[in-house]
Amino acid sequence: MLPTFNSGDIVLVKHEDHFKPGDIIVLNHPTVGMVVKRVKTILREYLYLTGDNKRLDSSTCGEPLSNSLAEGRVFAVYRFPFNIKLLPAITD
């Protein structure tokens, strides 16, 4: 998720069931494990994710993933030392 997040960042997640395109979420991918990605599209109960790094593609992007795999929406990131950045809420 470079350039939005750096290696070592700690993300704070709010457990939610409903997401909008543009939300950054944590999802428990069935083969990869926990991933942090941005919601690109929502079709019925499936999420399509994208990363923020345009130079690198991810194996978790472009495939339909069940909404039930999502742990929640990232609302803040903690960067050592002592730097907390609140992310803007996506509104319609």
C-alpha positions in Angstrom: 0.0 0.0 0.0 2.9 2.3 -0.6 2.8 5.3 -0.7 -0.2 5.4 1.7 1.4 3.1 4.3 5.1 2.3 5.0 6.6 -0.9 6.2 6.3 -1.0 10.0 3.1 1.2 10.1 0.4 0.0 12.5 -3.1 0.4 11.2 -6.1 0.9 13.4 -9.3 -0.9 12.2 -12.9 -0.3 13.0 -15.0 -3.5 12.6 -17.6 -2.8 9.9 -19.7 -4.8 7.5 -20.5 -2.2 4.9 -17.8 -0.6 2.7 -17.7 1.9 -0.1 -15.3 2.2 -3.0 -12.2 4.1 -1.8 -12.3 2.6 1.8 -9.1 1.0 3.0 -9.8 -2.3 4.6 -8.2 -5.2 6.3 -9.2 -8.5 4.8 -8.4 -12.1 5.8 -7.6 -13.5 2.3 -8.1 -17.3 2.1 -4.6 -18.1 0.7 -2.5 -15.0 1.6 -3.7 -14.1 5.1 -4.3 -10.6 6.3 -4.0 -7.9 3.7 -4.6 -4.1 3.6 -6.1 -2.9 0.4 -8.4 -0.3 -1.0 -11.9 -1.2 -2.1 -12.1 -0.6 -5.9 -15.6 -2.0 -6.7 -18.4 -3.8 -4.8 -20.7 -6.1 -6.7 -23.4 -7.7 -4.6 -21.6 -9.4 -1.7 -18.2 -9.4 -3.4 -15.3 -6.9 -3.0 -12.7 -6.1 -5.7 -9.6 -4.6 -4.2 -6.7 -2.5 -5.5 -3.4 -1.4 -4.1 -2.2 2.2 -3.9 1.2 1.4 -5.5 0.6 1.8 -9.3 4.0 0.2 -10.2 3.3 -3.1 -8.5 0.4 -5.4 -8.9 -0.8 -7.8 -6.2 -2.2 -11.3 -6.5 -5.0 -10.3 -4.2 -6.3 -7.6 -6.6 -8.8 -8.2 -9.4 -10.5 -11.3 -7.9 -13.9 -11.3 -6.3 -13.6 -11.7 -2.5 -16.5 -12.3 -0.2 -17.5 -9.3 1.9 -17.5 -11.7 4.9 -13.7 -12.0 4.7 -13.3 -8.3 5.6 -12.2 -7.5 9.2 -13.0 -3.8 9.0 -12.1 -0.4 7.7 -8.8 1.3 8.5 -9.4 4.6 10.2 -5.9 5.6 11.3 -2.3 4.7 11.0 0.4 4.9 13.7 4.0 5.7 12.7 6.8 5.3 15.1 7.9 7.5 16.8 4.7 9.0 18.1 2.9 10.0 14.9 -0.8 9.2 14.4 -2.5 10.1 11.1 -6.3 9.9 11.0 -7.6 9.0 7.5 -10.5 10.9 6.0 -13.8 9.2 6.0 -15.1 8.5 2.5 -18.6 10.0 2.1 -21.1 9.7 -0.8 
